[in-house]
Amino acid sequence: MQQFQQYIDGAFDDGAAQFDSLDPATGAPWARMPEASVADVNRAVEAAERAFLSSDWALMTATQRGKLLLKLADLVAENAPRLAELETRDTGKIIRETSAQIAYVAEYYRYYAGLADKIEGAHLPIDKPDMEVWLRREPVGVVAAVVPWNSQLFLSAVKIGPALAAGCTVVLKASEDGPAPMLEFARIFDQAGFPKGVLNVITGGAEAGATLTSHPKVDHVAFTGGPETARHIVRNSAENLASTSLELGGKSPFIVFEDADIESALNAQVSGIFAATGQSCVAGSRLVISNTIKDEFLERLKVKAQEVVIGAPDDMATEVGPLCTLRQRERAIALIKASEQQGAKVITGGSALEGDGFYFPPTIIDCSDAPEADCITNEFFGPVLSVLSFDTEDEALEIANNTAFGLASGVFTNSLTRAHRMIRGIRAGIVWVNTYRAVSPIAPFGGHGLSGHGREGGIQAALDYTKVKAVWLRTSDDPIPDPFVMR
């Protein structure tokens, strides 16, 4: 069994307790992980605060911070194969995805390395002739970053990158499900040359999370996960009045009109729901299909779903691996059973696969006769596609927006005017037209409603880790006039 350690104040230790991490492909323990205690969390936050206030970090120029981030990017790229191997082993995400994604994660650190000395203030044309007023953007302080197990190196990069570029310090809590790649990332970070305490990496369950997000020395909480956990975090932040950015779940509509390039839409839908075994917040989990092409589209989609290669996540031939945890599979089975009782019809899949591991096949459910079924309203976080159909464009838009979520959406049409109408009408933070799951460090990422608030990626993300200070400078040499008269 491999042993992993937490990273606090520039040093590694085993934590107050340890727990076994399960290999999703076999269901068997493969490594021992540290479980942060309340005392460990307190040490991590205090280390981050000391680092934030220390001259080694606080007086470092933005350009110097950028150079450290660039060094980190190079180390991530250099160690991408090892990180990919660990993420695959600990979460069940297939190696062909982790290899490609982690190689690209380095680009996020490079982007924020370049942005570090571009975070600018402003001069105000103030209405008082004897005053100069300008705005400074300063780091918000200690950031609590909480990430889930899926795509965790990416989801941590869009928090760590802009936070450090802005001059903040970070305590990152990895999920207790599959934390190995984040604990290994801490070793890579340690080599980059940052002052100790700038980043601290711990893992643990609800107690560690509650202690971290309510800690009085935490100034901002950046969270990715589900809405229910987010509600706890918002309640916890009432204790420290920390600002929050929440990147939550989705039930994203994937809309296909009759004039779409069908083969392109089919391939994008397969990628949008079955890639990452459906364990993606932007999964295109609601297919909204024109009735004029529904039967043909579903028949071809069913064939593609049944041809997907299910296998060991460390095999480059595998296209769908296991779910990360047993409880995910059990939840998927329960939701499908309830949806069938409500009138939904399973077209393919729908039952757990026999054998070791937490495998679940690509599943398609026709909900045309059950538009309010559980599988339509709930996020599965698995390879399950729910299907609804429409006759008119207005109906398609109504179905797309009939959700409490608002993260992503996809529109497939060859009509430019229709595309623009849908872009304007869809209530989501991301609209992909004739493509799906495209990301870049340059583009913001986030949603609204139960999909959260705030944005990750792009310039805005870095600004969210700053606060504005107004500076007033009196330019007159004359004595200050009567203090009881406001000017």
N, C-alpha and C positions, 0 to 999 in steps of 0.2 A: 504493500500500500504506500503510495506517495504521500508525503507530508507537506502541506502548504502553511505559510505563516502570514500574519497580518503585518502591516507596515505603519508604524506610528513614530513621529518625530525623527525620521531618518534611520530607524532601526527596525529589525524584524524580530518577532517573537511568536510563540505558539498560542497566545491568547489565554484567557481564563479557563476556557473549556474547548473541547474539540467535538466534531461530529463527523460521521461518515457521509461521503458524497456518493450517490449511486450512478452507475453507468446506465443511461436510458436504453442502450442497445441490449443490455443483459438483465437489468434490474438488480445487479450485484454491486456491493461497495467496491470502490477502486482507490479512494484517496481519503485522507483525514484533513479536515478543514478547521481553522480556528473559529471559535464563536465568541464574538466580542461581548464582554460584560458591560454593565453600566459604567464601571470604573474605566474600562478600556475606551469606551466612547468619550468619557470626560477627558481622558488623557489625550485623545486624538484632537478634540476640539481645542483644548488648551494649547496643544502644540501648534495648531493652525493659527490661533490668535497670537502666540509669541512670534511666529514666523511673519505674520502680517505686520506686526509692529516693529520687527527688527530692522535695523539699518541695512542688513544684507539683502533684504527683499524690498522694503519700503523705499529705499533710496536708489534702487536699481533703475536705470533708465528703461523706458519702454522698448528701445532698440535692443538693449541687453536681454530683456525678457523674450523678445522675439527670437534672438539667436539661440536661447536655451530651448525654446519650443521647436526651432528648426532642428536642433540636435536630437530632441526627442522624436521628431518625425522620422529622422534617419534611422534611429534605433528601432522604432516600431517596424519600419520597412525591412530592416535587417533581420528582425526576429519574427516576422510574420508567419513563417512556416511553423515555428514552435507554438505561437499563440493560436494559430488555426487548429493545430493538432489537439491542444488542450480544450479549446471551445467545443470541438467535435466530440471529444471523449466525455466531457462533463455535461453537455447539454443535448447531445444527439443530433445537433445540426450538421448536415452533410459537409464533408471536407471540401467538395468543389465550391460550395457557397462560402464557407469560412475562409478559405484560401483567397478567394477573389475579394471578399468584403474587407478583410483585415489589411490586405495590400493597399486598398483604397483609403482606409482609415488614416494612413500616414498623410494623405493629401489634406485632411481636415486640420491636422496640426500644422502643416505647412501654410495653409491659408491663414490661420490665426497667428502664426509667427509673423507673416507679412502685415497683418492688420494691427499688431500690437502698438506700433508708433503712428497709426493713422486715426486713433481715437481722439478726436479734437474737441476743444471747447468753442467758445464764441465770444465776440465783442458785441455789446449791446449799444445801439444808438440812443443812449439814455436822454431823457428830457430835461436834464439838469446840467447847465453849462460848466459847473465847477466839479463835475464828477466823471470818473472813468469807471465803467462797470463791465466786467467780463465773467464768463462762466467757465468753471473748471469741471471736467469729468474725472471723478476720483473713484477708485475701487470701492465696492459696497462693503467689503469686509470678508468675513469667514463664510464660505459657502458649504452647505450640506448637499451633496449630490447623491441621490438614491437611484440606482439603476436595476432593472430586472435582468434575468438571465439571458433573454433572447437578444442577439446582436449587441451584447453589452460593451464590446470595445468601441463600436460605433456610437452607441448611446452615451458612453462616458466621454468620448472625444468631443462631442458637441456640447458638453458641459465644462470639462476640464480646459479645453482649448480656449474658448472665449473668456472663461473666468481668470485664467492665468495671464492671458493677454491683457486683460484690464487691470491686473495687479492684485487680484484677490488670492486667497489661499483656500484649500479645499479639503474637506473630509468626505471621502467617497465610501458609501456603504454598498457593497456588492450583494446581490441576492444570495440567500442561503442555498438556493437551487443553482448548482453549476457555477460557483465562484472562481474556479481554478484560473481562467484566463486573466481575470482582474488582479488576482494575487500575483500572478506571474508578471503582469504589466507593472506592478509596483517595483519589481526587481529591475525592470528595464528603465523605469523612471529614475530609480536611484542612481543609475549610471550616467544620467544626462547632465548632472552637475547643479541642479537646483539646490538652494539652501534647504536645510532640514526643516521639516514641518510644513513646507509649502503644499505638499500633497500627502495625505494619510489615507490608507486603504484598509478597511475593516469589512467584516461580514457578520451576519447574524439575523435573527428573526425580529418579531414585533417589538420586543423590549428594547433592543438596540436601536431600531428605527424610531421608536417613540422618544427615547432619550436624546437622540441626535436632533430630530426635527423640532423639538421643544426647547433645546438647550439655550440658555440666555445669552451665550456668546456667538450664536449662529445668526447671521444677518440676512441670508437668503437661502431658500430651499429650492433646489432644482430636482424634480421628480419625474420619472417615467414609470408608468405602471397602469393599474386599473383604477376606475373611478372610486370604488369603495375604499381602497387604501388612500387615495387622494383626499377623500373626505376626512379621514383620520389625520392626515398631514396638515390640512387646513385648520382643523381644530387644535392640533398641537402648536401650530404657528401663532395661535392666539396668545400663547404663553410668552413668546419672545417678540411678537409683532414682526417676524421676518417676512420679507417679500417672498413670493412664490412664483415659480414657472412650472406648469404641469403639462406634460405630454402624455396623454392618456390613450384609451383604446379607441376603436372605431368599428363601424359596421358599414363599410364604404360601398356605395353603389357603383356598379360597373355597367354602364348603359350602352347598349348596342342597338343602333338604328338600322333600318332595312337597307340603307345605302352604304353601310360600312364595308370595308375590306374584311370579309369574313375570316379568311385564313389568319390575317394579322390579329383580329379580335380574339379568335380562338387561342392562338399562342399566348397573347397577352393575358387572357383569362386564366389559362393554365398556370402561367407564371404568377399571376396576381393572387391566386388562392392556394395553389399547391406548393409553390416554392417556400422554403423554410418550414415545410410541413404545415403551412398555414399559420405559423406562430409569428405573425407580424401585425403590428398595430394598423398598418395601411393595407392589409389584405383586402382584395376586392371580393368580399364575402357575400354581397348581394348582386346577383346577375339580374339586371333589369333589361329584358329583351323584347323587341318588337314582335307582336303576334304573327306578323307576316313571315318571319324567318325563324320563329321559335323552334318548331319541330326539327327542321334541318340542323339548326345550330346545336340543339341539345343532343341530337343523335351523334353528331361529329364530336362534340365535347365529351360525351360518354365514352366513345372509343379512345380518345386521347387520355382520359382519366384512367381507364383500364389498362392502358399501355405504359403508364408511368412505372418506372423501375423502383420498387421498394426493396431496401436492403440495408446492409451495415453502413453506418454513417461515414466510416473511414474508407469506404470503397468509392473510387472516383466514378464508377458506373452508376452509383445510386443517385436517384432523383428525389426520392422522399424517404426520410429516415424516421426514427421513432419520435413520439412526443417526448418532451423533456421530463414529465413526471406522470406517475400513475393517476394522480387525481385529475389531471387534465383529460386523460382518456375516459375516466369514469364520468366526468362532467359531460363530455361530448356524447357519450352513450345515453345519458339521462335526458339531455336536451333533444336528441333525435327521437327517442321514444315518446317524449311528451308531444313533440311536433307531429308525429304520426297520429297520435290520438286526437290531435286538433285538426286533422285533415290533410296534412302534408304527405307527399308520396316520395319515397326514396327511389331514385333512378339507378344509382349504383353506389356501392360501399355501404356504410352505415353500421358495420359491426367490427368489433376488435379482431385483429388477426391473432391466430393461435401461435404459441411459442413464447420464447423469452423476450423480454423487452417491452416497451410501451408503444407498440406499433398500432397505427390506425390508418386505414386506406383512404385515398381520395374519395370523397363522398359528394354526391349531387342530390339535392332535395327540391322537388317541384312544389312550390308553395302558392301556386296560382289560385288554388281553392282555399288557401289558409293564409291570407296576407298578414294576419296578426299572430301567427304561430311563434312559439318560443325561439325557433331557429332564425326568425327574421329580426326579432328585437334584441337578442342576446349575442354578445361576441363569443364565439367558440374558442378562438385561439388554437385552431386546428384546421386540418385540410377539408373543411366542410363548406360547400357552396349552396346557398339558398337562392331559388329562382322565382322571380316575379315577372309578369308580362304586361305589356301596354299596347294601346291602339294609337294614341296621339302623343304628340310632343309634350303637351301640357300634362298629360297623365304620367308620362315618364318623369317629368320634373317633380310632380307631386309625390310619386313613390320615392324618388331619390331623397327628398327632404323629409320624408316621414320617418324620422329617427331622432333619438335624443343625442346622437353623436354628430360630429362634424369635422372629421379629420381629413379624409381623402375622398377622391372620386375619379372615375374614368368615363370618358365619352368617346364613342367610336362612331364617326360619321364622315362622309366625304363632302358634306355641305358646310362651307365656311360660315354662312350666316347662321345656320342652326348651331354650330359649335359656339359661336359668340353668344347666342341667346342662352345656351346651357351654361356657359362659363359665368354669365351674369346672374343666372337664376339659382345655381346650386349653392347651398349653404355649407361650405366646407373650406378648410384652410388650404387645400391643394386640389387643383383640377388638372388631371392629365388628359390630353386630347390625342387620340390615336397612338397612345403609348401608356405604359403603367410602370410603377415602382422606380422611376428615374429619380436619382438624388444627386446633389452636388453640395460641396461646402459653401458655394456662393449663394445658394438659394435658401430662403427661410423655410422652416418645417414646423408645422403645428396646426392646431384646430381650435374649435370652440365648443360650447355645450359640454356634454360629458366627455368630449375629447380634450378638454383642458383649455389653458390659456398661456400666452407667451409664445415665443418662437425660438427654435434652435437652428443654427446655420445662418450664414449671411452676417452682414454688419450689425443688424438689429440685435442679434444674440449677444455680441460683445457689449453693446450699449446697455443691455439689461443687467449687466454685472457692474454697472457704474451708478453713481449718484451725482447729482449736479450741485455744485457749490457756487453761489453768487458772490463775487468779490467787488466791493465798493472802495474806490480810491479817490479821496478828495484832492483836487489839483490846485486849489486856491491857497495862497500864503496868508490871506486875511484871517483875522480871528473868527472863530465860529460864532455866528450871531446868537440872539436870544434863544436859549434851549427850549423854551416853552412854546415856540412857534414851529410847527412842523413845516418842512420845506418840500 
